[in-house]
Amino acid sequence: MTPIICWTVTEGAAGMESQARGVAEAVLQRLPGRLEAHHIRLAWPWRHLPARLAPRSLERVVAGPGLTAPWPDLVVSCGRQGAVAAAAIRLASRQRGGVPSVAVHIQDPKLPLDRFDLVVAPAHDRLRGANVLTTQTAVHHLTRDRLDQAAGQAPAAVLALPRPLVAVLLGGPNRYYRFDHKAADGLAAQLAALAESGAGLVITPSRRTPADAVRRLRRQLPAHGVHLWDGTPPNPYAAILGQADAVMVTCDSVSMISEATASGRPVWLLDLPRRRSDHRFRAFHQAIIASGMVHRWQGRLETWTYAPPDETGRVADAVADRLRQRSQPAAIAQATGDG
């Protein structure tokens, strides 16, 4: 099979990029090819309006010079703006002849499903359709093998911490959860108690973690046995997960919780104050806890084992199959219809 060209198309947010890149890289482990990452921004007013109202023409919806032919064999998108752009790329590739692009969108695209070849949606999104592949966790780019490789790059300050070593992944506020000073103080008290019990803590904030929350944690946590990443590159996220004996993660991010389960280590869910209820978060938390991989933090470390899920690999298998079918003359003849 001729090497494929794969594009990821996202708004550039870390969680979206991780999901799109994870699927794209896994596909390229199965089929030869190369990857191009594109961060896009829809033109005004489409970036402010529901995706279903955007024109289908790529030239009309993408701000700036945009994306141009030759079109990729595979486009993997994530996020609302990425969905609009990916559907437009797929349509443009069909209109101009040749072999059409295979478009794979991650999460609910808020567009008609037939504008994509495959839609990958976690079960808690409640999205169903003939071309919908449902996953237990969010897809991402981490595997246990990658974490083991990254573990050797952990900073010396992390390697010097006491064992058991607990990785603490911090998210940030969103529409459903608060991460204000009271939430930060509550987390600091829980983490300080764990550190005083003898565990080593390595804490990594995300881009969404409020600076005030990080300052409050730094002031309130003991100096011994705790390392709080200060944001200086390189990001030790994968190395920390690779070294950890257990993982604690705030409840506001499906992506971070899913990535934590790639470790195969006990994962503890840290609750944040709720801003408002959301059935998707509630359904995800209930399902991931019921799976046995994740427990809510109750103040005491315990140990359990499980096989890390490989939802990204399962999705990549399905995408690779579609690309192989696309290379067959009969499949090409059928796919070139606008459908």
N, C-alpha and C positions, 0 to 999 in steps of 0.2 A: 504494500500500500504506500502511495506517495506521502511523504511527510506532511502533516497537517499544520495549518496556521490557526492558532486559538487566540481570541481576544477575551479579556475580562473587561466588563463595563460596569463601573460603580460610581457613586458620588465621592468615593475616597475615604469614607468612614472606616475605621479599623475593623469593626465587626463585619461589615459588608465585604470588605476586601479579603478578609480571612476566609469567608465562606466561598466566594467566587474563585479565589486563587486555589483553595483547597481542592475543589472539584476539578479545575482546569489542570492542575499539576498531577492529580491522580489519573486523569484521562491520558496525559502525556507519558505516564509510566506504562500505559497499556498500548499506546500508539505513538510512533515517532512524530516529532513535530516541534514547534517553538511557540512560546507564549509572549503576548504583548498585553500589558496592563494599560487600560484607558480610564482616566478619571474624567467624568463628563459633568456638564451643568446644562440643564435645559434652558432654552431661551425664555425670556419674559413674554407672555404671562404664564407659560405652561408649567414652569417649575413651581408655581404657587397654586395651581389648579389640580383637581383630581385627574389621575392618569387617563381615565376614559375620555376626557375632553380634548386631549392633545391630538394634533394632526398626525397622520401616519407617515408623512414625508419626513425623512431624516433631516433634510436641509432646513425645514421649517421649525423643527423642535430643538435642535442642538445649538447652543450658543457658541460663538467663536468659529474657527475654521472647521470644526466638526470632524467627523470620521468619513473617510472616502474609500472608494474602490482602489485596489482589488479587495474584495470582501473576504473575511476569514472563512475557513471551513466550519469553525465552531465559535460561537459567541456565548459566554457565560455571564449572566448579569445578576445583580442583587440590588434591592432597593427600588423605590418607586420610579426615580428618574432613570435608573439603569434599565428597568423594564420597558419604558417607553422607547429608549434608544435601541435596545436589542430587537424589539418587535419591528422597528423601522429599518434596521439593518437587514433583518431577515426578508422583509418585503422588498427592499431595494435590490438585494441579491437575486431575487426571483424575477424582478421586472427587467433586469438587464441581461438575462440569459446566463448560460453557464450553469455550474452546479450550485444550488442554493445553499446558503449558510444554515447550519443547524443551530437553533436558538434554544438555550437552556436557561430558565430563570429560577432563581432561588428565592423562596418566600412567595406569598400571595402577590401576584403582579397587579391586582386591581384592574385588570384588562381581560377581555375575552381570552379564554385559555387556548383557543385555536390559533392565536397569533404566535404561539411557541410550539416547538417540537416536544419539549418536556418541561414540566414545572415541578420543582422540588420543594415540598412544603412539609414542615414539621406537623406531627399529628394534632398538636394543640391549635393549629390554624383552622382546622375543620374544613379544609379545602379538598374536594373530591372531583375527579374527572378521569376520562379515558387516558389522558396524557399526564396525569398527576402521579408523582412518586412520593409517597408519604414516608417520613423518617421519624425515628424515635427522638433523636437529638438534632441540634443544628449541625450542618456539615461544616468542616473547617480543615485547616492544613496540617494539623498535628497528629502524629501517630506515636505509639510507644517507642518505635525504633528511632524516630527523629528526636524524641525527648531524651533517649539514652545517649544519642550522639551529642546533643546540646549540653547534657549534664557535665561533660568534661570542660565546657567553657564557662562554668559558673564562677563568679568573682571569688577571690580569696576570702573576702569578708563573709560570704555565704558558707563556704566550706569550713570555716572556723566555728560556726554556730553549733550549739549543743544538739544532740539527737534525743528524741525524734525531732526531725525538722519539718515544720509546718509552713507551707506556702500559703500566703494570704492574698487573694486577688480582690482588689477593690474596684467597684464600678462607680456609679454616680447617680445623681438625681435624674428622673425622667417623669413622664406624665403620671406614673403610677406609684413611684416611691420617692421619699425625701432622703436627702443626705445632708442635713443641716448640722449645726454645731451640736445639737442634742444627740443626733444619731452618731456623730463622730465620737462624742464623749462616751456613749453607750458601748460602741465598739472598742474604744480604748480600754474601758474597764474589763471587758471580757478577754481581750488579748493580753492585757497586763497580768491578769490572773493566770492565764495559760503559761506565760513566760515565767512567772514566779514559781510555777510547778516544776520547772526544769526543762520545758520544751524550747527549742530554738524556733524563732519566727523570722521569716523573710517576707516582707510586705511589698507588693508592687501596686502602686496606683495606676489607673488608666488615664486616658486623656480627659475622661468625664469626671474624674474625682476632683471635687472642689479643693482649691489650694488651701482654704481655711481648714478643711477637714484634715488635710495632710499635716498642717502645722500643729493642730491640736493633738493628733496622734503622736507626732514627734515629741511634743512636750510631755505627754502623759505616760508614754511607754518607758519601761526601764532601759537603761543604756546597755546593760549586759544581756546577751542572748537574743537581741533583736537587730535586724538589719532592714531599714526602710529605704528602698531605692529612691534616689534623688532625681531621677530623670536623665542622668548623664548617659549618652549612648556608649556602647550598644545596649539595647533593651534586653535584660536577662530573663525575660518571661519564660521562654522555652527551657532555659537552663535551670531555672528555679523549679519548674514543674518536673524536670527530669531528676532533680536531686531530692525532691520532697518525699517524706514518708506519709504525709497526709496533706490535704488541700482544704482550705476554707475559702469560700467565695460568696460575695454579697448576692442577694437574691434578685437583683434588678436586671441581670443580663443572661438571657438564654445562651448566647454565644459563649460567654466565659464559663458557665456551668458545664456546657457541652464539652468545651476544651479541657476542663478539669478532669472529666471522666476518661480522657485519652490516657491519663497517667496510670489508670488501673489501681490507684491508691484510694483509701477512704476519702470521700469528699463530704465536707460539712457545709450546710447552707446557713449563711448569716443573714438574719432578717433585718430589714430596714423599715422604718415607719412608713405605713401605707398612706399614699395621697388619695387614691381612689382604687376601687376594685376593677380587675380585668379578668375575664374568663380565660384568656389565653395563658397568662402567667399562672393563674391558679391551676389550670389543667396541666400545664407543663410541670410545675412543682409537684403536684400529686403523682403524676406518672413517673417522674424521675426518682422520686422517693420510693414509690411502689416497686420500681425495678431493682431496688437494693443497692444501687450504686451510690446514692446520696442520702444522707441523714440530716435532719435539722440539728443545729448545734445546741447541746444541752449542758455544756460546761465541762465535759470530760472526754478525753480522747479514748477512742476504742479502735479496734482493728477488724477489718473484714476484707474479703477479696472478691473480685469479679473480673470477667473478661472485658477489656475495653471495647466499646462498640466501634464498628467500622462502617458507619453509615456513608461516609464519603466514598469509601471503596465500592460500596454497593451501588451508589449513584454513578460512579465512574464506569462501572461495568455496563450499566444501562446506556450511558451516553456513547461509550465505545462501540457497543452493538449497533446503535443507530448510525454512527459514522461509517461502520463497515458496510451496513446495508445501503447507505447512500452511495457508496462507491460502485455498486452494482448497476449496470445499465437499466434494468427494469425499474429499480428503485428511483433512479434519477429521473426517468421519464414520468413516473407518478408524482415525484416531489415538485417538479417544475410547475405544476398547476398552482393557481393562487390559493386554492383551498378555502 
